[in-house]
Each structure stands twice: as structure tokens, then as C-alpha cells.
Amino acid sequence: MMEMRNLSHKIKPIRMKLQNRIILLQELKKYLLENGAEWQEIKEKASRANGWFTPEFIDLSIKNITEQFLDESKLAAWAGHYHIDDTITPKNVGIVMAGNIPLVGFHDFLAAFVTGHRQTIKLSSKDDVLLKHLLQKMYSWEVAMQNCVNIASMLKGCDAYIATGSNNSAVYFDYYFARYPSIIRRNRTSIAILKGDETEAELEKLSDDIHVYFGLGCRNVTKIYVPEKYDFVPLLKSFHRYKYFADHNKYRNNFDYNLSLHIMNNRFYMTNETALLVENESLFSPISQLNYSFYTDPETVMASLKDNKDVQCIVGMDVPFGKAQMPGLMDYADGVDTVQFLLTL
């Protein structure tokens, strides 16, 4: 199928009503849940293109999208919360998507689509298979969809921008998009505050928060705060369910490299042979490593993190264990309300 940019000049503009947009999203949900041969082939293609996109984690991302983002009642409540209707004057919103985890930019697409704006998307080269295919399916179901979303290699002539990237790329985004309304996202990570009395089940859920997507997401926990004299053995034991990471070449290379650094520098570390626990003040940790720090007062830790722009979420406090990588429609990246931004253009 031809890409939207090759077809848009031939198609008479047709406005889709909110009700029709939600119906189309339900068709997309049905397609994802059916998991037919065509979609399975696309997922395999995405996994081959990016070694970090394992079938398990692609399916995990899709599960969250279908349950949290495409549930009809949740979508209706989301639209109702903002009083979204069909009176908005559509703008062309340029969206620069990240590629750290599968379909990580889906929420931005959804926000622009539900609010009724047109959007021009620049996909990450690390995640340019899955969403492109889903958009092509939506084009085939509804011709008016081709006036709503366009995939482009460069973003020009947009009225507003939403860009997600690293701290370095954010500098360029700030420069290029300075004259336009924009949301510029930078590096963020998540932390957990432990009390020391967590159950085995809670620690296993925390292990999910740390390990899913190999820890590459901004909602993955990369740093924990623990009370003094904390017993790390139960925590390390909870990591065992992810021991299969040792068979993943990219992850194993990171683990071996970081382990070698600690050994050569004679640094203390703990490990279950697939993950490293290291006392380090940094909120960010490399792949395969979890940083920790001791505290005497958890409230002091919370106060120090309250306005920290590097923190996406705090697990064990404002997000339950096991829910870090299960965001809902109202869980906006960097705490910036994307829908409110779009409605005020």
C-alpha cells in the first residue's frame, strides 16, 4: 500500500467525527486482539529489525494498549473529561516519536487523533514497523483516516510539535521548534522507595518494573532507596524470573561490560548473574544494573524527589508495584497533559 504522503493530495478532505474516530479505534483493538497471521508476521519483522523488541515485550506493549488505551469506556471517559467534541479547528501537529520500547509513541498518536487534529509523524528508525502497519490498516478501513495521519521522514510546516528524545536531541528540538507551541521531552527514569517489609509478591512485581523492556523505558525503575541494613537477598531472588536475559545477546553484552568495570575498579556489587545491584547516587543506571541508596527517613527522600525533572514516577509511593509500565490514558509523559496542550492550540 502506498504511504499516506503519496495519496494525500488526491483525497478530498473529509472530517471524521469523534464517534467515528472511537469506532475506528475499536476496529483497531479488534485487529490487535485477533492476532491474525498478517499481524504476527509484522511483529516478527519488528523483532528482527530491533533486537530489543522481543516477541514477549511486543505483546506486552500491545496488551497494555488494548486494555488501557483502546478500551471503549475508558476512551469515552477520557474524551468526556476534556469535553472533546467536533468543534475544534484542526491543526497539523508534528510528532517525533522515540523508539526505546515497542509502540512507545502510540499515546501521542492517540491524543492527537482523539482530539481531532491532523498529525505528521516522524517514526524512530528503531520502531518504524509496528505503527506504520497499524496506520495502513486504519487507512484501508476508513478513507478519511488518510487526511488525519501522515508519516514523513522530515517534519516541516506543522503548527505545533511534540518531540520525545534524549537530553541531547532536546537541545535541537528546542532550537528548531522554538517559534511553535511544543512539548519537548527529555531523558527521564523511575525510582522505587522500599520500606523493607515488602512481601515476596510485591518484590516480584517490582522486578517487573525493573526488567520489562530490558529496563529501557522511562517508567522502568533504575534506582531504589532502601532503609539502612536492608536485606537484599529476597530482592535478588525476585530477579530470578528474568534469568533468561542471560541468553539475550544484547543484554548479556551490557551485563558483561558493566560487570567487568566493577571488577577492574574493585567496586562492591551484588548480582544474581543477570543483574547488578550497585550503591550509586545516580538515578540513571546502565542496562543490566540497578542503583541503590540507603535512607533514614523515607519522607526526606520523597521531598528530595518531588520536583526532580529526571523522575517519571515513584514506585511504591505514587505508583503501585508492578504498575510502572502499565500507564493509563491520564498518565502523561513528563507530567505534561498532552490532550490539554492539543486542545489549546
N, C-alpha and C positions, 0 to 999 in steps of 0.2 A: 504494500500500500504506500502511496506517495505521502511524504510528510506534509503536515499542515501548511508550511510556508509556501509550498508549491501549489496549493489549492486555494488559499485564502482569497486571492484576487479574483477568483472565478465564482465565488459563492456569494449570493445575495445575503447581506447581514440579517440575521434572524435573532431576536431576543428570546432567550429561554426564561420562563417564569420560575420562581423559586420552587414551586411544587414540582415542576418538570425536572428541575435540577436534582431534587431529592429523589425522585423516581429513578432517574438515570443512575444515581449513586447506589440505589438498591439493586439495580441490574448489575452494577459492578460488584457489589457484595456477593450476589448470587454466583457470578462468574468465578470469583475467588474461592468460594466455598465448594463449588463443584469440582474444582481442581482437575479439570479435564486434561487430555493429552497435550493440547496446544500450550496450556499454561505450565504444565510440568516441563515441557521442552524449553520454554522461556526461562524458567527458574534454573534449569540445568545450564543454560547458556550464560546466565548471570553469574552462576557459581564458577564456571570455567573462566570467565573474564576477570573475576576478582576472587583470589584465593581466600580472602577473609569472609566471603559470603558463602558460608557452608549451607547445605540444604536445611539443616536444623534451624539455623538462625534466620534464613529467609522465611521459613514457615512461621517462626516465632513473631517476626515483624508483621506478617500478613494476619496472623491470629489477632494481634493487638489492633490492627487497622479494622478488621471486620467486627470485632467486639466493642471497641471503644469509639472508633471514628465513623463507622458506617451503619451503626445501629439506628434504625429509623426514628425511634422515640428519642434517642439522645441527640440526633441531628435536629429534630423538630424543637426540642427544648433549647438547644444551642442557638438556633435561629430566633426563637421566641425571646430568649434572654436579651438579645440586642435589638429586638423589634425589626428584624430584617424583612423587607418587603421588595416589591418590584419597582420602587420609585427612584432607586439610586441611579445616578448618571455614571455609566461605566467608564472607568479609566483603564489604561493599559499598564499593568503592574509587571515590572521586570523582576524575576525571581532567580537568584543564583543559589543553586542547591548544593549541599555538601554531599559527601559520598562515603562517610565513615561507617555507616550501618545501612542495611538494605531499606530502601524507600524512606530514608530519613527526611526527605523533603515533602512527603505526602501531605502533612498537616498544612504546610504553606499553600500547596495547590488547592487543598480543600477549602481553606479560609477564603482564598480569592474566588473560588468557584461558587461557593455558597452565597457570598455577599453580592455576586453578580458582576464582578469586574472581569475584564479581559486580562489575560496574562501571557507573558512571553517568558518561557523557562529556559534557562541555561543549565543543562544537566552536568553533574560531575562526571568526568571520564571514568571514575571508579564505580559509578552507579547509573549507567546510561542504557540499561537494558529493560529493567522491570517497568518503570513508569512509562517509558516510551511505548511499550507494548500495550499497557492498560489504556493509555490515551487513544491509541489506534483502535482499540476495541470500542471505546466510547464514541469515537468518530463514526464507526460503522453502525452503531445503534441509533445515533442521533446526529443528523447533518448539521444542526445548529451548533453542535459542540465544536465544530471546526472554526467557528467565529469566536470561541471563548478562550481556547488554549492553543498556543503556538510554541514549538520547540525551535530554538535558534542557537547557533554557535556563538553569536555575539549579541549583546543587549544594547539596542540603540532606539532612541525615540520613545522611550517609555515615560509615563507620567509620574511614576513612583517606583521605588525599588525595595526589595527585601533580599538581603545577601547574607549568607552564612559561610564562614570560613575561619581561618586561623587568625591570630593576632597580626601576623604579617600582612595577610591579604586584606584585613580590615582597614589597614592604612591606605591601601589603594582604593578600596571601596569608598572610604570617606572622601578621598580626593575626587574620584570620578563622579560620585553621586551627590556631591555637596550642594548642588543647586536644586535638588529634588527632595520631596518628602521620602524618607527612607528609614528602614530598620537595618542596622548593621550588627551582626552577631560575631562575637569573638570566641576564643577558647574558654570553655567552662568545664567544670568537673563536679562530682558529687562526693559527699563525705558521709560518714556514719558515726554516731556517738553511741558507744556501748556502756551499759551500766555494770556489766559483769555478771548479771543474773539471767542472761538470755537462755531460753530453752534450746534444746537441740534443733527443734523445728525452726525456731527463729534464726538460728545461725545458718541453717541450710538455705533459708530464704535470703539471708544476707549474702551468702555465697553466690546465689543467682545474681544479685545486684552487682556483685564484683565481676563475675565471669561472663555473663551472657554477652554476645557480640565481641568476645575476647577482650572486653573492657574498653572498647573503642568509642563508646558513646559518651556524651556529656552528662548523661544521667547515670553512668556507671560509677560505682564507688571506687575511688583511687586512694582514699585516705580514711583511716579510722582513728578515733580518740577513745582511749580506754583508761579505766581507773588504775592507779598505782597497784603493783603486784598482781596485775591481770594474768589469768591463766590462759595462754594462747593455744594449749593443746586441743580443746574442743573446737576452737575456730579452725585450726589446721585440719582437723578431722573432717569438718564440714566441707572442705575443699576437695575431698577425695572423689566426689561425683564428677569432677571435671579433670580427673587424671588423664582422660583420653586426649586432652590437649597436647600431651607429650608426643602424640602421633601426627600432630598438625605441623607441617614443616615450617611455616612462617612463625607460628607461635614458639615452637621449640628453638628456633634460631635466636629469638629475642630472649628467651629464658636462659639459654646457654651463654649468651653475650653478657647479660646482666649478672649472672652468677659468677662469671669469670672476673668481672670488675670488682665484685665484693671480695672474692678470694685474693686477687692480686693486691688490693688495697687493705687487706686484713680487717675488713669490716664485719661486724656481727650481723648475722642474718638467721632467719628460720625458714624452713622450706618443707613441703610435702613432696618435693621432687618435680612439681609442675608450677608452683607459685612461690614467690619470695615474700617474706614479711621483713620489713626493714624499718628501723626507727629513723624517721626523716621528717623534718618540719614542713616540707613542701606538700601542698595539696595535690599536686600533679605527680603521678608516678609513671614510669615506663611500662610498656606491655609486659605482663607476667609478674609485675611487682605491686605489692600493696604497702603503702607507707602507714606508719602508726606513730602516735604521740601519746604520752601519759598526761592525765589531768588530775587535779584535786577537787575541782568544782565544775560540774557539767554546765551550770548556768553561766559561768565565766566563759566557757568555750562557746556556748550559743551566742553570747553577747559579742564575742570577737568575730563571729562569722555572719552576724545578722546582715550587715551591709557590704559584705565581701562580694565584689562583682565576679570573682572567679568561681563562685559556688552556684551550681544549678539547683540542687536540692539537698536536704539533710535527712538522711535515712535514720529511722529510729526516733525521730522527733516529728518533723512535719510530713514525712512520707513513711508509711509502714514498711517493715522488712518485706522484701520480695516484690515491691511495687514500683521500684525506681524506674525500671524500663517498661512500665505499663501505663504511660501517660494517658489522660483523658482529653477530651476536646478543650477543656478550660485550662489545661496545663501548658502554658505558653513558654517557649524557649526564652531564656534570659529574663523571664518575668514580664516581658513586654506583650501586652494584649494585641495580637496581630489583627483580630477582627475589628477592634475599636479603631486601630490605625487605618484600616481599609475603609471603614465607614466615614471617616473624617476627611478623606481625600477631596 
